[in-house]
C-alpha cells in the first residue's frame, strides 16, 4: 500500500467516524431545544390560595395562604431576582435565596422571619384569589419558569 492510498483510507475513516458522531448528536441536540415538554427544574409544586378558617386581615389568616416552590434537580439554584406574581400584578421578588437540590420553600403572604424553608412577602392582606387565579414564577431574566392556575383558569 502506498502513502497516497493510506492517506485516503485514513481520511475516509475519519470522515465516516465524524458522520456517525454527527448523526448521533444532532437528534439529541434538536430534542434539547424543545423544552416545552420537559418538566421545569424549579416549579410551583403546591398552592394554598384559601387560608384555613375565616379570611380576615390577621397575620395568621394572611400567612395561611402560600405557594410552594420546588427545585426538582440535585443542584442548588439561586432564586435572586426571580419573581412570583398573581393575575392582579401583585409581585414578590426573591432576595438572595439558595434553594437546595430536591428542596421546597414555602412563600407565605403575610409577615414573618425568613428561614431556609419559609419566606414571607410581608403583606397585610391576602394576594391569592380563593376561587380563581394564576401564580406565575419567572426567573431573573423575566422568563416564565412555571405557572399554576386554579378555578376558571385551570387548564
C-alpha positions as protocol buffer text, in pm:
chain_id: "A"
residue {
  index: 1
  type: UNK
  ca { x: 0 y: 0 z: 0 }
}
residue {
  index: 2
  type: UNK
  ca { x: 143 y: 338 z: -96 }
}
residue {
  index: 3
  type: UNK
  ca { x: 133 y: 664 z: 102 }
}
residue {
  index: 4
  type: UNK
  ca { x: -148 y: 817 z: -109 }
}
residue {
  index: 5
  type: UNK
  ca { x: -387 y: 524 z: -63 }
}
residue {
  index: 6
  type: UNK
  ca { x: -300 y: 511 z: 310 }
}
residue {
  index: 7
  type: UNK
  ca { x: -382 y: 880 z: 344 }
}
residue {
  index: 8
  type: UNK
  ca { x: -710 y: 831 z: 155 }
}
residue {
  index: 9
  type: UNK
  ca { x: -805 y: 536 z: 375 }
}
residue {
  index: 10
  type: UNK
  ca { x: -731 y: 733 z: 698 }
}
residue {
  index: 11
  type: UNK
  ca { x: -923 y: 1035 z: 566 }
}
residue {
  index: 12
  type: UNK
  ca { x: -1223 y: 818 z: 473 }
}
residue {
  index: 13
  type: UNK
  ca { x: -1219 y: 656 z: 817 }
}
residue {
  index: 14
  type: UNK
  ca { x: -1204 y: 992 z: 994 }
}
residue {
  index: 15
  type: UNK
  ca { x: -1489 y: 1131 z: 780 }
}
residue {
  index: 16
  type: UNK
  ca { x: -1704 y: 823 z: 840 }
}
residue {
  index: 17
  type: UNK
  ca { x: -1644 y: 843 z: 1216 }
}
residue {
  index: 18
  type: UNK
  ca { x: -1733 y: 1214 z: 1211 }
}
residue {
  index: 19
  type: UNK
  ca { x: -2055 y: 1140 z: 1023 }
}
residue {
  index: 20
  type: UNK
  ca { x: -2153 y: 876 z: 1280 }
}
residue {
  index: 21
  type: UNK
  ca { x: -2089 y: 1114 z: 1570 }
}
residue {
  index: 22
  type: UNK
  ca { x: -2287 y: 1393 z: 1397 }
}
residue {
  index: 23
  type: UNK
  ca { x: -2578 y: 1156 z: 1331 }
}
residue {
  index: 24
  type: UNK
  ca { x: -2589 y: 1061 z: 1698 }
}
residue {
  index: 25
  type: UNK
  ca { x: -2554 y: 1416 z: 1833 }
}
residue {
  index: 26
  type: UNK
  ca { x: -2793 y: 1607 z: 1604 }
}
residue {
  index: 27
  type: UNK
  ca { x: -3117 y: 1437 z: 1714 }
}
residue {
  index: 28
  type: UNK
  ca { x: -3020 y: 1482 z: 2080 }
}
residue {
  index: 29
  type: UNK
  ca { x: -2938 y: 1850 z: 2026 }
}
residue {
  index: 30
  type: UNK
  ca { x: -3264 y: 1907 z: 1840 }
}
residue {
  index: 31
  type: UNK
  ca { x: -3455 y: 1742 z: 2125 }
}
residue {
  index: 32
  type: UNK
  ca { x: -3277 y: 1955 z: 2389 }
}
residue {
  index: 33
  type: UNK
  ca { x: -3409 y: 2271 z: 2225 }
}
residue {
  index: 34
  type: UNK
  ca { x: -3768 y: 2156 z: 2270 }
}
residue {
  index: 35
  type: UNK
  ca { x: -3815 y: 2231 z: 2642 }
}
residue {
  index: 36
  type: UNK
  ca { x: -4192 y: 2269 z: 2625 }
}
residue {
  index: 37
  type: UNK
  ca { x: -4241 y: 1904 z: 2708 }
}
residue {
  index: 38
  type: UNK
  ca { x: -3980 y: 1886 z: 2981 }
}
residue {
  index: 39
  type: UNK
  ca { x: -4053 y: 1928 z: 3349 }
}
residue {
  index: 40
  type: UNK
  ca { x: -3918 y: 2260 z: 3481 }
}
residue {
  index: 41
  type: UNK
  ca { x: -3612 y: 2244 z: 3706 }
}
residue {
  index: 42
  type: UNK
  ca { x: -3781 y: 2477 z: 3953 }
}
residue {
  index: 43
  type: UNK
  ca { x: -4158 y: 2456 z: 3972 }
}
residue {
  index: 44
  type: UNK
  ca { x: -4464 y: 2569 z: 4161 }
}
residue {
  index: 45
  type: UNK
  ca { x: -4541 y: 2247 z: 4343 }
}
residue {
  index: 46
  type: UNK
  ca { x: -4840 y: 2348 z: 4563 }
}
residue {
  index: 47
  type: UNK
  ca { x: -5065 y: 2647 z: 4622 }
}
residue {
  index: 48
  type: UNK
  ca { x: -5293 y: 2713 z: 4916 }
}
residue {
  index: 49
  type: UNK
  ca { x: -5491 y: 3013 z: 4799 }
}
residue {
  index: 50
  type: UNK
  ca { x: -5772 y: 2980 z: 5053 }
}
residue {
  index: 51
  type: UNK
  ca { x: -5632 y: 3014 z: 5402 }
}
residue {
  index: 52
  type: UNK
  ca { x: -5796 y: 2789 z: 5662 }
}
residue {
  index: 53
  type: UNK
  ca { x: -6073 y: 2946 z: 5868 }
}
residue {
  index: 54
  type: UNK
  ca { x: -6228 y: 3286 z: 5820 }
}
residue {
  index: 55
  type: UNK
  ca { x: -6049 y: 3522 z: 5580 }
}
residue {
  index: 56
  type: UNK
  ca { x: -5959 y: 3835 z: 5771 }
}
residue {
  index: 57
  type: UNK
  ca { x: -5658 y: 4061 z: 5769 }
}
residue {
  index: 58
  type: UNK
  ca { x: -5490 y: 3897 z: 6067 }
}
residue {
  index: 59
  type: UNK
  ca { x: -5132 y: 3786 z: 6005 }
}
residue {
  index: 60
  type: UNK
  ca { x: -5235 y: 3428 z: 6083 }
}
residue {
  index: 61
  type: UNK
  ca { x: -5504 y: 3434 z: 5813 }
}
residue {
  index: 62
  type: UNK
  ca { x: -5282 y: 3609 z: 5557 }
}
residue {
  index: 63
  type: UNK
  ca { x: -4998 y: 3361 z: 5621 }
}
residue {
  index: 64
  type: UNK
  ca { x: -5248 y: 3077 z: 5577 }
}
residue {
  index: 65
  type: UNK
  ca { x: -5219 y: 3130 z: 5202 }
}
residue {
  index: 66
  type: UNK
  ca { x: -4890 y: 3030 z: 5043 }
}
residue {
  index: 67
  type: UNK
  ca { x: -4713 y: 2897 z: 4736 }
}
residue {
  index: 68
  type: UNK
  ca { x: -4452 y: 2622 z: 4743 }
}
residue {
  index: 69
  type: UNK
  ca { x: -4159 y: 2626 z: 4502 }
}
residue {
  index: 70
  type: UNK
  ca { x: -3963 y: 2303 z: 4449 }
}
residue {
  index: 71
  type: UNK
  ca { x: -3621 y: 2250 z: 4295 }
}
residue {
  index: 72
  type: UNK
  ca { x: -3657 y: 1916 z: 4114 }
}
residue {
  index: 73
  type: UNK
  ca { x: -3284 y: 1885 z: 4038 }
}
residue {
  index: 74
  type: UNK
  ca { x: -2993 y: 1768 z: 4252 }
}
residue {
  index: 75
  type: UNK
  ca { x: -2818 y: 2105 z: 4224 }
}
residue {
  index: 76
  type: UNK
  ca { x: -2889 y: 2422 z: 4422 }
}
residue {
  index: 77
  type: UNK
  ca { x: -3046 y: 2717 z: 4241 }
}
residue {
  index: 78
  type: UNK
  ca { x: -3012 y: 3082 z: 4345 }
}
residue {
  index: 79
  type: UNK
  ca { x: -3354 y: 3248 z: 4315 }
}
residue {
  index: 80
  type: UNK
  ca { x: -3216 y: 3604 z: 4348 }
}
residue {
  index: 81
  type: UNK
  ca { x: -3419 y: 3832 z: 4123 }
}
residue {
  index: 82
  type: UNK
  ca { x: -3686 y: 3569 z: 4048 }
}
residue {
  index: 83
  type: UNK
  ca { x: -4048 y: 3677 z: 4090 }
}
residue {
  index: 84
  type: UNK
  ca { x: -4377 y: 3520 z: 4193 }
}
residue {
  index: 85
  type: UNK
  ca { x: -4681 y: 3707 z: 4063 }
}
residue {
  index: 86
  type: UNK
  ca { x: -5060 y: 3681 z: 4069 }
}
residue {
  index: 87
  type: UNK
  ca { x: -5309 y: 3789 z: 3800 }
}
residue {
  index: 88
  type: UNK
  ca { x: -5367 y: 4129 z: 3964 }
}
residue {
  index: 89
  type: UNK
  ca { x: -4999 y: 4217 z: 3933 }
}
residue {
  index: 90
  type: UNK
  ca { x: -4900 y: 4160 z: 4297 }
}
residue {
  index: 91
  type: UNK
  ca { x: -4537 y: 4058 z: 4276 }
}
residue {
  index: 92
  type: UNK
  ca { x: -4290 y: 3911 z: 4521 }
}
residue {
  index: 93
  type: UNK
  ca { x: -3921 y: 3940 z: 4429 }
}
residue {
  index: 94
  type: UNK
  ca { x: -3683 y: 3684 z: 4577 }
}
residue {
  index: 95
  type: UNK
  ca { x: -3378 y: 3814 z: 4756 }
}
residue {
  index: 96
  type: UNK
  ca { x: -3055 y: 3614 z: 4763 }
}
residue {
  index: 97
  type: UNK
  ca { x: -3227 y: 3278 z: 4827 }
}
residue {
  index: 98
  type: UNK
  ca { x: -3050 y: 2950 z: 4764 }
}
residue {
  index: 99
  type: UNK
  ca { x: -3290 y: 2662 z: 4705 }
}
residue {
  index: 100
  type: UNK
  ca { x: -3105 y: 2335 z: 4757 }
}
residue {
  index: 101
  type: UNK
  ca { x: -3141 y: 2038 z: 4528 }
}
residue {
  index: 102
  type: UNK
  ca { x: -3466 y: 1845 z: 4574 }
}
residue {
  index: 103
  type: UNK
  ca { x: -3579 y: 2105 z: 4830 }
}
residue {
  index: 104
  type: UNK
  ca { x: -3901 y: 2303 z: 4865 }
}
residue {
  index: 105
  type: UNK
  ca { x: -3958 y: 2652 z: 5001 }
}
residue {
  index: 106
  type: UNK
  ca { x: -4295 y: 2797 z: 5105 }
}
residue {
  index: 107
  type: UNK
  ca { x: -4370 y: 3162 z: 5030 }
}
residue {
  index: 108
  type: UNK
  ca { x: -4629 y: 3297 z: 5276 }
}
residue {
  index: 109
  type: UNK
  ca { x: -4821 y: 3616 z: 5200 }
}
residue {
  index: 110
  type: UNK
  ca { x: -4803 y: 3778 z: 5546 }
}
residue {
  index: 111
  type: UNK
  ca { x: -4528 y: 3881 z: 5786 }
}
residue {
  index: 112
  type: UNK
  ca { x: -4268 y: 3653 z: 5940 }
}
residue {
  index: 113
  type: UNK
  ca { x: -3899 y: 3575 z: 5971 }
}
residue {
  index: 114
  type: UNK
  ca { x: -3746 y: 3421 z: 5660 }
}
residue {
  index: 115
  type: UNK
  ca { x: -3588 y: 3077 z: 5707 }
}
residue {
  index: 116
  type: UNK
  ca { x: -3447 y: 2810 z: 5474 }
}
residue {
  index: 117
  type: UNK
  ca { x: -3795 y: 2658 z: 5437 }
}
residue {
  index: 118
  type: UNK
  ca { x: -4028 y: 2959 z: 5467 }
}
residue {
  index: 119
  type: UNK
  ca { x: -4023 y: 3307 z: 5314 }
}
residue {
  index: 120
  type: UNK
  ca { x: -4263 y: 3592 z: 5384 }
}
residue {
  index: 121
  type: UNK
  ca { x: -4392 y: 3860 z: 5145 }
}
residue {
  index: 122
  type: UNK
  ca { x: -4465 y: 4093 z: 5440 }
}
residue {
  index: 123
  type: UNK
  ca { x: -4810 y: 4192 z: 5312 }
}
residue {
  index: 124
  type: UNK
  ca { x: -5104 y: 4298 z: 5526 }
}
residue {
  index: 125
  type: UNK
  ca { x: -5375 y: 4145 z: 5308 }
}
residue {
  index: 126
  type: UNK
  ca { x: -5442 y: 3835 z: 5100 }
}
residue {
  index: 127
  type: UNK
  ca { x: -5299 y: 3813 z: 4748 }
}
residue {
  index: 128
  type: UNK
  ca { x: -5424 y: 3486 z: 4600 }
}
residue {
  index: 129
  type: UNK
  ca { x: -5788 y: 3472 z: 4491 }
}
residue {
  index: 130
  type: UNK
  ca { x: -5961 y: 3178 z: 4659 }
}
residue {
  index: 131
  type: UNK
  ca { x: -6179 y: 3090 z: 4359 }
}
residue {
  index: 132
  type: UNK
  ca { x: -5964 y: 3164 z: 4056 }
}
residue {
  index: 133
  type: UNK
  ca { x: -5611 y: 3290 z: 3999 }
}
residue {
  index: 134
  type: UNK
  ca { x: -5279 y: 3208 z: 3837 }
}
residue {
  index: 135
  type: UNK
  ca { x: -4942 y: 3204 z: 4009 }
}
residue {
  index: 136
  type: UNK
  ca { x: -4653 y: 3277 z: 3772 }
}
residue {
  index: 137
  type: UNK
  ca { x: -4290 y: 3208 z: 3857 }
}
residue {
  index: 138
  type: UNK
  ca { x: -4030 y: 3395 z: 3649 }
}
residue {
  index: 139
  type: UNK
  ca { x: -3652 y: 3371 z: 3659 }
}
residue {
  index: 140
  type: UNK
  ca { x: -3414 y: 3666 z: 3697 }
}
residue {
  index: 141
  type: UNK
  ca { x: -3433 y: 3736 z: 3323 }
}
residue {
  index: 142
  type: UNK
  ca { x: -3812 y: 3757 z: 3327 }
}
residue {
  index: 143
  type: UNK
  ca { x: -3867 y: 3423 z: 3153 }
}
residue {
  index: 144
  type: UNK
  ca { x: -4168 y: 3223 z: 3272 }
}
residue {
  index: 145
  type: UNK
  ca { x: -4044 y: 2914 z: 3455 }
}
residue {
  index: 146
  type: UNK
  ca { x: -4381 y: 2775 z: 3568 }
}
residue {
  index: 147
  type: UNK
  ca { x: -4745 y: 2867 z: 3620 }
}
residue {
  index: 148
  type: UNK
  ca { x: -5017 y: 2719 z: 3836 }
}
residue {
  index: 149
  type: UNK
  ca { x: -5382 y: 2806 z: 3777 }
}
residue {
  index: 150
  type: UNK
  ca { x: -5700 y: 2719 z: 3965 }
}
residue {
  index: 151
  type: UNK
  ca { x: -6069 y: 2792 z: 3928 }
}
residue {
  index: 152
  type: UNK
  ca { x: -6189 y: 2919 z: 3591 }
}
residue {
  index: 153
  type: UNK
  ca { x: -5829 y: 2947 z: 3473 }
}
residue {
  index: 154
  type: UNK
  ca { x: -5743 y: 2587 z: 3549 }
}
residue {
  index: 155
  type: UNK
  ca { x: -5631 y: 2409 z: 3231 }
}
